[in-house]
Amino acid sequence: MDRSFQNVKVTIGTGAGDATQAIQIPDRAFGSVQFPASMTGTKLLIEGRNAGNDTWGAVLGAETTQLEIPAAANSVVRIPDGAFGCSEIRFKSDATEASERTFDVHVQS
């Protein structure tokens, strides 16, 4: 079985509610995000949307709460499986960042 992967760098700005660029994942099954050395927020919130829809919404887990990834400086953390039901995802910090933050994202089929 052939596997395909995608590596993407995405950035969160400093404004309240700023989100990263969209990461297209329609045929991906799992992935990870590598955090920068510093981050003001304590977690990344995951938003998603499906093909043909312009509206972003919270990606909810089994407990009907928004999926999130705890911040871990210089660490690689798995993206929750529930995010991979979307065509695209993006991340938001739970706090206004002191400066732009860039994350390395790896998604694979």
N, C-alpha and C positions, 0 to 999 in steps of 0.2 A: 504494500500500500504506500503510495507516494504521499509525503507530507510536504506542506508548503508553509512558509513562515513569512512574517513581515516585522521589520524593526522600524520604529518610528520615534522621533524626538518630538515631544509636545511641550508647550510652555503655558504656564498660568501667569497672567499679569498681576499687577498690584491692586487693581480696583476691587471693591467689594463685589462679590458674585462673579468675578471673572472666571471663565472656563478655558480649558485647553482646546486645541483644535480637535475636530472630529477624527476618530480612528475607525476606519471601515473594517467591520468584522463579520460580514454575512456568511462566510464559509469557514470561520475559525472556531476552534473548540476550546482552547484554553490560552492563557497568557500570563505575563508578569509585568510589573512596573518596577523600575529601579529609581529610588528616591535620590534627590540631590543631598549634598552634605548638610544643608540647613533648610528648615522650613518653619514658618510661623505657625501654621495650622497643625492640628494633631491628627488629621485624617483627610483622605480624599473621598469625596462623595461621588457616586457614579450616576450619570444621567445617560439616557439612551433615546433612540428613535428608530423607527422602521423605515424601509425604503418608501419613498414617495410622500413622506410626512415631514413637514417643516418644523414641527413642534417637539421640543426636548422635554422629557419628563424623568422623574426619579425612577431608577430601576429598583424594583422592590424584591426583597428576598421572601423566603417562606413565611417569615413572621410578619409580613406586610410592612416592613421597615426598609428604608432606603439602604441599598448596599453601599458599603464603605470599605476603605482600606486604611488601616492604622498607619500613620506616618512612622517611618523607620529610617533615620539618616544613613545614607550610603548602603542601604539594604535593598535586596530584590524581594518583592512580595508578590505572591500569586493573586491574580485578579479573580474575584469570586465567580464561580461557574455560572450563576444566574445572569451575569452580564452578557453572556454569549447567546442569548435569545434575541438580541437586537441586531439591526443592520449596522448601526454606528453607536459608539459610546464616546463620552468625554468625561473629564474629571473636573471637579471644583474643590477648592480647599474649604475647610470649615471656618477659616479665618481670612481676613485681609492680609495678604502676604507683604512683607517688608520690601521685597524686591521680586523681580520675575524669577520663577522657578522652572527649570527644565527637567523633564523626566524622560527616561528611555523606556519605551514600551515594546515588548516582544509578544506577538500573538502567533499562534500556530494552529494548523488544522490537524 
